[in-house]
Amino acid sequence: MMASKLTNSNRAGWAFALPGFGLLTLFIVMPFFFAFFLSLTNQRLISPNPTEFVGLDNYRNLLSISVLTIEPELDDAGEIIRDADGMPEYPRVRTFTRNNPDFPEYAGMREWFRWHSGDTAKVVVATDVVFWKSLRNTLMFVLVVAPVQGGLALGLALLINQRLRGINMFRAIYFMPVVVSIVVVSLLWRFLYAEDGLLNSILHAVSFGLFEGRDWLGNEDTALGAIKAMSIWQAVGFHMVIWLSGLQTISPTLYEASSIEGASKWQTFRYVTWPGLRNTAVLVLIVITMQAFALFAQIDVMTNGGPLDSTTTVVFQAVERGYGKQDISGGSTISVILFLIVLTISLIQRYLTREK
Amino acid sequence: MAAISADNHGLRLATRYAVLTLIAIIFIFPLVFMVMSSFKPDLQLLRDTSSIRAFLPVGDISTDNYAAAFQRAPVGLFVFNSVFVTGVTVLLSLLLCSMAAFSFVFLNWTGRNVLLSIIIATLIVPFETIAIPLLLLVSKLPWIGLEGFTVGWLNSYRVQIIPWIADGLTIFLFVQFFKDLPRDLIEASRVEGASWWQIYTKVVMPLSGPVIATAAILKFLVMYNQYLWPLIVVQEETYRPVMVGLQYFFQLNTAWGEVMAYLTIITVPVLAFYLVLQRAFIASIASTGVKG
């Protein structure tokens, strides 16, 4: 920035910045470093034992994962024992992970999922399976919500960026769910997703009775998808407005030029609109990704992480352990891991979207 | 030829409105459901959810649920708490964050760039990840108030207000906006002998309407809709905000009509406020939103 003598003032500079910066340091920066410190201890909210420094144990407990190869059981003749369906039978995973001196590296681990290659089974085992599920769910959420929400928001922005009587009213309505608390929205959508709820009625009607109702949030296969859909619905209006602000910075003369050249609608979008939205796209992508990683309230209100941990998320685990189970160090460790993931992803996004 | 194209035009216009309306329905229907249900007895409410009746004020319509909701919980108190906490936080946030941004953009001082980098870095820390350490911190903080010197901020207004005053996003929004203000104006005032405080209050802030509106709106939404933080730091009813007040309605047998009435009470004022201001609302976000 320009350095004019007129604007040199250490005293005034600090005086103006300090109140805000001080609060930010006390309530955001310090807790963050505090979390990092706690993750290296065995701190609990209320504990008779003094807090001890445990190094990276918390991280090891959370992140330990490995693949266990299991050979099928053989009978006396050396043949593979098969069940009624012809599938080989395997020794139970716990024979490797519980008190087995031959496999100390698997001690205390539990099965997450498995696949088969030939007759051997590959079993993914982890010390903290629930954490790994929460990590997978969060990533799946981000991977779906970021592009879909961003894309739909752009579509809506293009749709309402036209001169039409009453367009302001539509714009206002599309933005409305953003204003409503996510807690309220989650409660309302529980009704829509219920077994005798509205969504099932609609699907039943449009499929002429072919569709059997289901409990969308009570089913392992659909619960996370239902939460994704609702989350997209809730925040898409916000990103629509950001896209809209980007659209309005594109000079009208560019559009005039492209219409004189006889460009099709798609060509206009591809060569005029989209290049003009570059910075907006970066902003939208980063904001959506960060919001998606922080997924918590929807889970807390709608499913509590269930059924069978199919909707548990990283933040939900951090809160559940740190606050619910009073395992402060465990919750803090998850927080630090989440921070590192978000940091890595935002650095990658910055790199990929840098000005060339 | 002209007639055909006129017809065509009319048809295309009708299609556009049909599409816009359909999308509008998608965005508004849960809210319509909420308001309509708040006037229905529980049994009917639940029965209606499986048909279009869910969105219509039909059947046994009354305001009984509202009366019952006020019976069950101190609704007025919760609304007051939320409005108070939100109002104070928004005002203080606008003041302190704009002052900090003012200093970062217009003043030259040692350490400026380092501090600004730290502030930008906080943007990628999701609040939920520091909630627990922050809880431990505020439970140990001292305070001097009417009742003298006390330790621990739990169960108070201040625990809901003070940690939320300064945030990276608000400072960032002001910084981006201030960068586009004419610097000559500031320097000219300086030459004329105005103090920094005068420049801030008399020159810069009066020009900052759009960014003040944007920052205020975003902060308002965050604060009014607070959930996790008050859930863990406020156990006493006296200081409870609206979202945490919801817990009163989820006891053994959830009375859904009362829940809907409560949701309507805490949502409709915000929606009305938003609808009145929506033009300024969206226009201000649009004008300050992206200047990365």
Contacts between the chains, C-beta under 8 A, distances in Angstrom:
chain1	res1	chain2	res2	distance
A	1	B	105	7.8
A	1	B	108	7.6
A	2	B	183	7.0
A	3	B	108	5.8
A	4	B	108	7.6
A	4	B	187	6.3
A	6	B	187	5.1
A	6	B	190	4.7
A	6	B	191	7.0
A	7	B	106	6.1
A	7	B	107	5.6
A	7	B	108	4.8
A	7	B	186	7.5
A	7	B	187	7.2
A	7	B	190	7.3
A	8	B	107	7.9
A	8	B	108	4.6
A	8	B	109	7.5
A	9	B	107	5.6
A	9	B	108	7.0
A	9	B	109	6.4
A	9	B	196	7.0
A	10	B	109	4.5
A	10	B	110	5.8
A	12	B	103	7.4
A	12	B	107	5.9
A	12	B	109	7.6
A	12	B	196	4.5
A	13	B	103	5.1
A	13	B	107	4.1
A	13	B	108	7.0
A	13	B	109	2.9
A	13	B	112	6.4
A	14	B	103	7.7
A	14	B	109	6.3
A	14	B	111	7.7
A	15	B	103	7.8
A	16	B	99	4.7
A	16	B	100	6.5
A	16	B	102	5.7
A	16	B	103	3.5
A	16	B	107	6.8
A	16	B	196	6.9
A	16	B	200	7.3
A	17	B	99	7.3
A	17	B	100	4.6
A	17	B	103	4.1
A	17	B	104	6.6
A	17	B	109	8.0
A	17	B	112	7.6
A	17	B	115	6.3
A	19	B	96	4.8
A	19	B	99	6.7
A	19	B	100	7.4
A	19	B	166	7.8
A	20	B	96	4.0
A	20	B	97	5.4
A	20	B	99	6.3
A	20	B	100	3.5
A	20	B	165	7.7
A	20	B	166	4.4
A	20	B	171	6.4
A	21	B	100	5.8
A	21	B	115	5.6
A	21	B	118	7.9
A	21	B	119	7.0
A	21	B	166	7.2
A	22	B	166	7.8
A	23	B	96	6.8
A	23	B	162	7.0
A	23	B	163	7.6
A	23	B	165	5.3
A	23	B	166	3.9
A	24	B	118	8.0
A	24	B	119	6.3
A	24	B	122	6.4
A	24	B	166	4.1
A	24	B	167	7.0
A	24	B	168	6.9
A	24	B	171	7.7
A	25	B	118	7.7
A	26	B	137	8.0
A	27	B	134	6.5
A	27	B	137	7.7
A	27	B	162	7.4
A	27	B	163	4.0
A	27	B	164	7.9
A	27	B	166	7.3
A	28	B	122	4.9
A	28	B	125	6.4
A	28	B	130	6.6
A	28	B	166	7.8
A	28	B	167	7.5
A	28	B	168	7.5
A	29	B	118	6.6
A	29	B	122	6.6
A	30	B	137	6.8
A	31	B	130	4.1
A	31	B	133	4.1
A	31	B	134	4.2
A	31	B	137	5.8
A	32	B	122	7.9
A	32	B	125	5.7
A	32	B	129	7.8
A	32	B	130	5.4
A	32	B	133	7.4
A	34	B	130	8.0
A	34	B	133	3.9
A	34	B	136	7.1
A	34	B	137	6.6
A	35	B	129	6.9
A	35	B	130	5.9
A	35	B	132	7.2
A	35	B	133	4.4
A	38	B	132	7.9
A	38	B	133	6.2
A	38	B	136	7.9
A	156	B	23	7.2
A	159	B	19	7.3
A	159	B	20	7.0
A	159	B	23	7.5
A	160	B	20	7.7
A	162	B	16	7.8
A	164	B	16	6.7
A	164	B	17	7.9
A	164	B	20	7.9
A	167	B	20	7.8
A	168	B	278	7.6
A	168	B	279	6.5
A	170	B	20	4.8
A	170	B	21	7.9
A	170	B	23	7.5
A	170	B	24	5.6
A	171	B	278	7.9
A	171	B	282	6.3
A	172	B	274	7.9
A	172	B	275	6.4
A	172	B	278	4.3
A	172	B	282	7.3
A	173	B	24	4.5
A	173	B	27	5.5
A	173	B	28	5.6
A	174	B	23	6.8
A	174	B	24	7.0
A	174	B	27	5.3
A	175	B	278	7.3
A	175	B	281	7.9
A	175	B	282	6.4
A	176	B	27	6.0
A	176	B	28	6.4
A	176	B	31	6.8
A	176	B	271	6.8
A	176	B	274	7.4
A	177	B	27	5.9
A	177	B	30	7.8
A	177	B	31	7.8
A	178	B	221	7.4
A	179	B	221	6.5
A	179	B	270	5.8
A	179	B	271	6.2
A	179	B	274	4.7
A	180	B	31	6.9
A	180	B	267	5.6
A	180	B	270	7.3
A	180	B	271	7.1
A	181	B	224	7.4
A	181	B	225	3.8
A	181	B	227	7.2
A	181	B	243	6.0
A	181	B	266	7.7
A	181	B	267	7.2
A	182	B	225	6.8
A	182	B	227	7.6
A	183	B	225	7.1
A	183	B	227	5.1
A	183	B	243	5.1
A	183	B	246	6.8
A	184	B	34	7.6
A	184	B	243	8.0
A	184	B	263	5.2
A	184	B	266	7.3
A	184	B	267	5.6
A	185	B	30	6.9
A	187	B	246	7.8
A	187	B	259	7.0
A	187	B	263	6.7
A	188	B	30	4.2
A	188	B	31	7.6
A	188	B	33	6.5
A	188	B	34	5.6
A	188	B	263	7.4
A	189	B	30	6.5
A	191	B	33	7.0
A	191	B	49	5.3
A	192	B	30	6.8
A	194	B	49	6.9
A	196	B	46	8.0
A	196	B	49	6.7
A	196	B	50	5.0
A	197	B	49	5.4
A	197	B	50	6.8
A	198	B	33	7.7
A	198	B	49	5.9
A	198	B	50	6.9
A	198	B	54	6.0
A	200	B	50	7.5
A	201	B	50	4.8
A	201	B	51	6.1
A	233	B	26	7.4
A	233	B	27	7.4
A	237	B	27	7.1
A	241	B	282	5.6
A	241	B	285	5.2
A	241	B	286	6.0
A	241	B	289	6.9
A	242	B	285	7.5
A	242	B	289	5.0
A	242	B	290	6.2
A	244	B	282	7.7
A	244	B	286	5.6
A	245	B	285	6.9
A	245	B	286	3.8
A	245	B	287	6.9
A	245	B	289	4.1
A	245	B	290	5.3
A	246	B	289	8.0
A	246	B	290	5.6
A	248	B	286	6.3
A	249	B	290	7.6
A	279	B	290	6.1
A	279	B	292	5.5
A	280	B	290	5.2
A	282	B	292	7.1
A	283	B	289	7.8
A	283	B	290	5.5
A	283	B	292	5.7
A	290	B	123	8.0
A	290	B	124	6.5
A	290	B	126	6.7
A	293	B	126	6.3
A	294	B	126	3.9
A	294	B	127	7.4
A	294	B	128	5.5
A	296	B	128	5.3
A	296	B	228	6.6
A	297	B	227	5.6
A	297	B	228	7.1
A	300	B	227	8.0
A	300	B	228	7.9
A	315	B	126	6.8
A	315	B	128	4.4
A	315	B	129	6.9
A	318	B	128	6.6
A	318	B	129	6.3
A	318	B	131	8.0
A	318	B	132	7.3
A	319	B	128	6.4
A	319	B	131	6.7
A	319	B	132	7.5
A	319	B	228	6.9
A	322	B	131	7.5
A	322	B	132	3.8
A	323	B	131	7.5
A	323	B	132	6.1
A	323	B	135	7.4
A	323	B	232	5.6
A	328	B	132	5.9
A	328	B	136	7.0
A	331	B	132	5.0
A	332	B	132	6.2
A	332	B	133	6.3
A	334	B	129	8.0
A	335	B	128	7.8
A	335	B	129	3.7
A	335	B	130	6.7
A	335	B	132	7.2
A	335	B	133	7.8
A	336	B	129	7.8
A	338	B	126	7.0
A	338	B	129	5.3
A	339	B	124	7.7
A	339	B	125	6.2
A	339	B	126	7.9
A	339	B	129	5.7
A	342	B	124	5.4
A	342	B	126	6.9
A	343	B	124	6.1
A	346	B	124	5.4
